[in-house]
């Protein structure tokens, strides 16, 4: 059943790879690997948007597989017309250093342990964590079981704690999988979570390997896969890991577009930012943030074409979100439950700042559920290896993106209508995980690779 559940998404994964390959004409081995991992999220995100439009326009719920196959067929036709259907890979002799072999072996062992843990946890808790059972998988079940009346899954009679306004990339992907297989197969949400988890690892590795060195990339992905918190949230089957993936993919493509001066990559970065907003509400401020960054980095130099490419990329997912918010969903409880006078009083309440910062220090120390502070370890490593200056303006912004999103999260805590202590305990570890892979990738783009120190010693 695991293989069947994976096969459901295979046409979307291939179509996503083809889409990226069509736009980014680079046949370097590492670039092709990056395209595979970027294409996975792009394929699932695009298919979910089309599936939502299909639900709005036609009765019934079938057609998810048909949408995937049409998407794949169109991509194959485009690749054939552009003469990109065959990969032009030039084989290069592979010479691995001792440190690369050592780090690679460690990654294989850690990756195998992660797969084992995911399989064991899927047996122990096949329906995921409480949030998956009460929100994400529950929403999918409401939609799937309602048939033609799927919009009843967003009835105002349902408890608002189930968050009717949450976007639908994950629930609709689950529903599409169930409709394709003809049953509520519990492995579908598990496969989705695993795809995005290893997608994060793949993007981190291939992005750093492409922009820096293989050793640097291997070290980064080893730390990522060994982070207990990231693996734990993957088992929860919520939208946090997919959101983390789209944050990382959008920011990485943004940096790559700046390095290669490639508007197609900027288009893909905009798509990934849009899919982040279609995954979870936290993606909406991320979209605004990325537009601001694109305006500063690209808009000032190439005001017309580059910024237009970025906005064009996010147009389709944002249109889907607008239709969902206008036609289907209820209001967001974060703002409908907040009175302006209460917000102002909270902003000027110094005890809230103290409470947030105190909790933040604890969470940063425990980031990723490491037994020791991973932040302290990385700072020591940076001190040993040294830091290199960024190559272009986009690389400078790679730190600003996660930091700015982090500030947005802190501002939300400041004005939250919920009990602040409960809100901090309930969500801060998740929000930091959203940013961890993006920050880790940024870190290894700035820090000198292991070869630098080895060459100095020699």
Buried (B, 14 or more C-beta within 10 A) or exposed (E): EEEBBBBBBEBBBBBBBBBBBBBBEBBEBBBBBBBBBBBBBBBBBBBBBBBBBBBBEEEEBEBBBBBBEBBBEEBBEBBEEEEBBEEEEEEEEEEEBEBBEEBBEBBEEBBEEBBEBBEEBBEEBEBBBEBBBBBBBBBBBBBBBBEEEBBBBBEEEBEBEBBBBBBBBBBBBBBBBBBBBEEBBBBBBBBBBBBBBBBBBBBBBBBBBBBBBBBBBBBBBBBBBBBEBBBBBBBBBBBBBBBBBBBBBBBBBBBBBBBBBBBBBBBBBBBBBBBBBBBBBBBBBBBEBBBBBBBBBBBEEBEEEBBBBBBBBBEBBBEBBEBBBEEBBBEBBBEEEBEEEEBEEBEEEEEBBEBBEEBBEEBBEBBBBBEEBBBEEBEEBBEEBEEBEBEEBBBBBBBBBBEBBBEBBBEBBBBBBBEBEEBBEEBBBBBBBBBBBBBBBBBBBBBBBBBBEEEEEE
